[in-house]
Amino acid sequence: MFENIIKQLLQGEFICEISDESAFQFLQDAGQANTVDEFLSRLGYRLAKTQNELAFYAAYQHIDHSARTDIRKTFQQFRIELYPVVEWLDMMMACLNQDNSLSPGDTLSFSSLMQAIEQNQALADRLLSFAKFKDFASSDDSIKARLEKLLSMLNKWGYLKLANRDMLIYQVTGKLDYFYHALQFIQEHEQISIEQAEDDVIQESLL
Amino acid sequence: MSQAAAGIDRLFKALANHSELIAEAYLQGVVYQDIDNQRALNQLRQLKVLVKHNEDSYRVSGRLSQFIDHALSSDRVRRLDTDLASWIETLEQQISLYQDAWNENRQDDCDNYFAEIERLVFDLADTLEENTRYLLMLVNSRFANVRTVAEKQKQNAFYISRLEKLVNAISSLQPEFLLEIVEEQPIVYELLEQHLIRLLPKYQQRLQDILDKLKVFLFELRQIEMRAQLVQGFAFFLRQNPGYQTRDWSEADSIPEIWNQIRPLQLQAYADPLDHALEDELIEIAQKIKTDSEALLAKQKNRSINVVTLASQEKQQLDIPLYRKQLRIFLQYVRSNSNKTISALAFKQAFVANIEPDIWLACVLNECLRRSNQNLQMELRHREQENVFNGNQKITDILLRHRSTQP
């Protein structure tokens, strides 16, 4: 287990309940997490958690020149993912007809999504518009092929995990917790106005 | 027969088969366990017809008792759906009536009021037990799977109102006050203490658990709501600003913690062919490798044909390398001194310049191994072993001896 976790972390993966349940349980034990952290510290890394502690990943112990170069490359990848992932999350709210966005652990059924998109031209157009992103280009313009491309790319980026290969059921991973936190950080620090959406979703205090 | 129909059938049969036991529990308030009825009582308990009264006794469950009251138009009929707090009020009234009858020595009334108090206490205990357990179960199941925030809000309001009712009921019980007023009636005191007051901490703990979970849920609900706003807002922003690029936070003087994430490493390991433990596995893998490998299948390039000219090519004579010249001299020297042992290192120090001792020894060793069929005897001088298990043997000198074939 230890070896497997170290390998996953060094390969930049997020370990959550969905991606690897037993590894996640292992890391939730403070003693075991310490042993992993100690091992990583020998390599100049450390064990980090997402905001809501839904996933573990590896971070640098100290950000020196070499670490900065590496972080720059990881950040460039986040920049690439930002547009399509936001668009996907927004589209899923419309597809699933729900006013809350996806959370780690949520499931997405390929056939249900397909059905929803086929019955709604606006959604079909949105799906086609993913082709403007570099990694989502496809020679096949059919809805099925586009949706396959979208989900497989998100699977590759680690936001989804194929939970059932036969039924094509995907599950949202804990990496999304990191993404939301990053989005919140950008919104707060770059003063991006999200007022337009606030009019749409009104929530009163519950207690 | 469907599963539900089979369940009903089993329940009705149990009611019919054990009607005497149930009637006794209803009329007497309690039925005691013995060897004969043990199995039947256990079955009725599993079907929630009876509940444990004491270690060795059972009583009719609150719900069934109320049903029987209704069915028999008993004066004990009460409305179940009223606020639980009103039950406490009724309980206090019944205790007061019991005390009046007690003071006036009206034994029959005393018995009736006591039965009434008993029933109320059991009903209340059952209701608290069922409600707290049911609510906890619902809360643990994460409020079912609803799609919209509005639905979640409704659910939340529902659970909070149920929780409030239960909290009110337990708060209005005032256990010390109840026990104080029945101090002089030990039988009522014991009933209240044993079947209601003693159980209160358990229900309070359940309510606390429910409250803790509701707090977490409320936090999550707010987070979900906040995330939805964030996603929709960002999506809108990106549509309005298609050329937007987020600031390069990796260039900041101090990189914010959120961006501190390692660059994925590519891990790769090779099998060690010298590891004999892996030999079988490696052979198996090697056998699976198809012989028509990529290298063989690769399209062969057309080779260009060299131009042939009739002009005679200039011949070049290559000089023999220095080390080979020296080696030849050394081997001649060894042969000329047959049956004498000659040190390669000593020869080098005496006659060979411009070659490092290590390289010289390597050249001699290589040459001797190559000429293994000749009459050369080779003896290697090893350095003392520093690390026995590192697999290397360090040679400090090579001693050569030429065996003369002449007698």
Interface residues (C-beta under 8 A of the other chain):
Chain A: K7 L9 L10 Q11 G12 E13 Y45 A48 N52 Y57 A58 A59 Y60 I63 R68 D70 I71 R72 K73 T74 F75 Q76 F78 R79 L82 Y83 V86 E87 L89 D90 M93 L96 N97 Q98 D99 N100 S101 S103 Y180 H181 A182 L183 Q184 F185 I186 Q187 H189 E190 I192 S193 I194 E195 Q196 A197 E198 D200 V201 Q203 E204 L206 L207
Chain B: R147 T148 V149 A150 K152 Q153 N156 A157 I160 L218 L221 R222 Q223 I224 E225 R227 A228 Q229 L230 V231 Q232 G233 F234 A235 F236 F237 L238 Q245 T246 R247 D248 W249 S250 E251 I255 P256 E257 I258 W259 N260 Q261 I262 R263 P264 L265 Q266 L267
